[in-house]
Amino acid sequence: MTTDISKPRGRPRRFDPVEALAAAQKLFHAKGYDAVSVADLTKALGINPPSFYAAFGSKAALYSRVLDRYADFGAIPLQQILRADRPVGESLAEVLVAAAHAYADPEASGCMVLEGTRSNEVEARESACVFHVAAQDAIRRFIAERHPEDADRLADFVCTTMAGLSASARHGQSLERLEATARLAGKALMSSV
């Protein structure tokens, strides 16, 4: 008697949307939006294309949901760092060091939001820009509460430095070098406010 054990018995494994978002986040972060295909996503999520489209609508819609998740699990914790009970320069310097550490992950280097703002697909780029602008505004508001005259130039400096850190991490720069850059920029910020 021969038994075919190649097919699993019982109900098929249920699709877990939370696990799917986590898997998609890893893929988008590691490769960038443009380099990830629907085939890559369906393989990583363990679903077929019709199920993918039924669950998420489109690759760009999934990316938008992943960005929401990234804001909660992966982005720089701006609300925790930018606190009114700390000096402005010290807080901004910590944001840059936190960025260096977050961006240095060898499996998902750089900032998924910043990298997404350069996407070739308009819908994905616009989704990433919403998060990017929100982060810029949070930094600018934090500075403006105590130094309104310096808010634009300092926020621009911080955001431009973060973009440079993200790009350098994507190109393989080590954590040590990223952190050294962040600390140097942090010294300039602390002497400015």
Buried (B, 14 or more C-beta within 10 A) or exposed (E): EEEEEEEEEEEEEEBEEEEBBBBBBBBBBBBBBBEBEBEBBBEBBEBEEEEBBEBBEBBBBBBBBBBEBBBEEBBBEBEEBBEEEEEBBEBBBBBBBBBBBBBBBEEBBBBBBBBBBBBEBEBBBBBBBEBBEEBBEBBBEBBBEEBEEBBEEBBEBBBEBBBBBBBBBBEEBEBEBBBEBBEEBBEBBBEBB
